[in-house]
């Protein structure tokens, strides 16, 4: 929440055009996907919680899906908060389109983290994989990342976000499936 509330101080959200607004969402806001979605399996790291969840009739997979839904909901609310702050700052951008594009970036980076966590069962590695991808996109550009270039919104290209959002959902589903198959 503080990350979004301090956005006007950190990046400035006043009188931005479409490209500048896209830059704020691509470079700044997309990091929230890593923060909110990656630690999906963290409670099961504690043996007592893992044993308690295993003793219940309610499947652990459903608990994880509930956590995921909560994370998506919080992410959407924070996304709306930043977009409304930008609107109040007289920024010009297509609100609905930018909402979906920002969510796609967050879901993709979070999906990378969830998949890495599902495979490795290590939270540090799960954070490093999406951060490494973020840095690769920052350094290489669309030429090397193709349809999965993370910062396409600031260049006015919204088509890549469809690929990112879809891949994020697939990565998340794969991470959940792998994690639950290990048990």
C-alpha positions in Angstrom: 0.0 0.0 0.0 2.8 2.4 0.9 4.5 1.5 -2.4 1.5 3.0 -4.2 0.9 5.9 -1.9 4.5 7.1 -2.3 4.3 6.8 -6.1 3.7 10.5 -6.6 6.8 11.3 -4.6 9.1 8.7 -6.1 8.1 8.8 -9.8 5.8 11.8 -10.1 2.3 11.4 -11.4 1.3 14.8 -12.7 0.6 15.9 -16.3 2.0 12.8 -17.9 1.2 11.9 -21.5 0.4 8.3 -22.6 4.0 7.3 -23.0 5.1 8.7 -19.7 2.1 7.1 -17.9 3.0 3.8 -19.6 6.6 4.2 -18.3 5.4 4.6 -14.7 3.2 1.5 -15.0 5.9 -0.6 -16.8 8.9 0.3 -14.7 7.4 1.1 -11.3 4.1 -0.6 -10.8 4.9 -3.9 -12.5 7.3 -4.7 -9.5 4.2 -5.2 -7.3 3.5 -8.5 -9.2 6.7 -9.9 -7.8 6.0 -8.6 -4.3 2.4 -9.8 -4.0 2.3 -13.0 -6.1 5.7 -14.7 -5.6 5.3 -15.6 -1.9 2.1 -17.7 -2.6 3.5 -20.8 -1.0 5.4 -19.2 1.8 3.0 -20.2 4.7 3.7 -23.9 3.8 7.4 -23.4 4.6 6.5 -23.6 8.3 6.1 -27.3 9.1 3.4 -26.7 11.7 1.2 -24.9 9.2 1.9 -27.5 6.5 0.9 -30.3 8.9 -2.2 -28.4 10.0 -3.3 -27.8 6.4 -2.6 -31.5 5.5 -4.8 -32.6 8.4 -7.9 -30.8 7.1 -10.4 -32.1 4.6 -10.1 -28.9 2.6 -7.4 -29.4 -0.1 -4.3 -27.3 0.2 -4.7 -26.5 -3.5 -7.9 -24.6 -2.7 -6.2 -22.7 0.1 -3.5 -21.7 -2.4 -6.1 -20.7 -5.0 -7.9 -18.5 -2.3 -4.5 -16.8 -1.5 -3.9 -16.3 -5.2 -7.4 -14.7 -5.7 -6.7 -12.4 -2.7 -3.4 -11.4 -4.2 -5.0 -10.6 -7.6 -7.7 -8.6 -5.9 -5.2 -6.6 -3.8 -3.1 -6.1 -7.0 -6.2 -4.8 -8.9 -7.1 -2.4 -6.1 -3.6 -1.0 -5.9 -3.5 -0.7 -9.7 -6.7 1.3 -9.5 -5.2 3.5 -6.8 -2.2 4.4 -8.9 -4.3 5.0 -12.0 -6.7 7.3 -10.0 -3.7 9.1 -8.6 -2.5 9.6 -12.2 -6.0 10.9 -13.3 -6.0 13.3 -10.4 -2.6 14.5 -11.6 -4.1 15.4 -15.0 -2.4 12.5 -16.9 -3.9 11.5 -20.2 -4.1 7.8 -21.0 -6.8 5.2 -21.7 -7.8 4.1 -18.2 -9.3 0.7 -18.9 -6.6 -0.3 -21.4 -3.8 0.8 -19.0 -5.4 -1.0 -16.1 -5.4 -4.3 -18.1 -1.9 -3.7 -19.4 -0.5 -3.1 -15.9 -2.2 -6.2 -14.6 -0.7 -8.3 -17.4 2.8 -7.2 -16.5 2.2 -7.9 -12.8 0.6 -11.3 -13.5 3.5 -12.2 -15.7 6.3 -11.3 -13.3 4.3 -12.9 -10.4 3.8 -16.0 -12.5 7.5 -16.3 -13.1 8.0 -16.1 -9.3 5.3 -18.6 -8.5 6.7 -21.1 -11.1 10.2 -20.7 -9.7 8.9 -21.1 -6.1 6.9 -24.2 -7.2 10.0 -25.8 -8.8 12.7 -24.8 -6.3 10.8 -24.5 -3.0 13.1 -21.6 -2.3 11.7 -18.0 -1.8 15.0 -16.3 -2.6 15.3 -18.0 -6.0 11.6 -17.3 -6.6 12.3 -13.6 -6.2 15.5 -13.6 -8.2 14.0 -15.1 -11.4 11.4 -12.4 -12.1 13.9 -9.6 -11.0 16.4 -11.1 -13.4 13.8 -11.1 -16.2 13.0 -7.4 -15.3 16.6 -6.5 -15.6 17.0 -8.4 -18.9 14.1 -6.5 -20.3 15.5 -3.2 -19.1 18.9 -3.9 -20.6 18.1 -5.7 -23.9 14.9 -4.1 -25.3 12.2 -5.5 -27.5 14.7 -6.7 -30.1 15.8 -9.6 -28.0 12.7 -10.2 -25.8 10.2 -10.1 -28.6 6.5 -10.5 -27.6 7.6 -10.9 -24.0 9.2 -7.5 -23.7 8.0 -6.1 -20.4 8.2 -2.3 -21.2 6.2 -2.1 -24.4 3.5 0.1 -22.9 5.8 3.1 -22.7 6.5 2.7 -26.4 2.7 2.7 -27.1 2.6 -1.0 -28.0 -0.2 -2.8 -26.1 -0.3 -6.0 -28.1 2.6 -7.5 -26.1 0.6 -7.3 -22.9 -1.8 -9.9 -24.2 1.1 -12.3 -24.5 2.4 -11.4 -21.1 -0.9 -11.8 -19.4 -1.6 -15.1 -21.0 1.9 -16.4 -20.2 1.5 -15.2 -16.6 -1.7 -17.2 -16.1 0.0 -20.3 -17.7 3.1 -19.8 -15.5 0.9 -19.4 -12.4 -1.1 -22.5 -13.2 2.1 -24.5 -13.9 3.6 -23.4 -10.6 0.5 -24.4 -8.7 0.4 -27.8 -10.5 4.1 -28.5 -9.9 3.9 -27.5 -6.3 0.9 -29.7 -5.6 2.4 -32.7 -7.5 5.5 -32.6 -5.3 3.5 -33.6 -2.2 
